[in-house]
């Protein structure tokens, strides 16, 4: 994992992030932890579907090799 990715993840522990994974699935939740393989644990996760509909999933472990992108969500 690059230094930039590590820094971004470290700075956002406890914050809400948006993660897109393979099969065009988008998840939003609070970043609890991650490891060197980019395996990620999120709390209070919502799956964001077509048209903006959401489905609550709770706590989710995401395997690192399925991650397409991660973006912190900034407060507006």
Secondary structure, DSSP 8 states (H G I E B T S, - for coil): --HHHHHHHHHTTTSEEEEEETTTEEEEEEEEEE-TT--EEEEEEEEE-GGG-EEEEEEEEE-GGGEEEEEE----
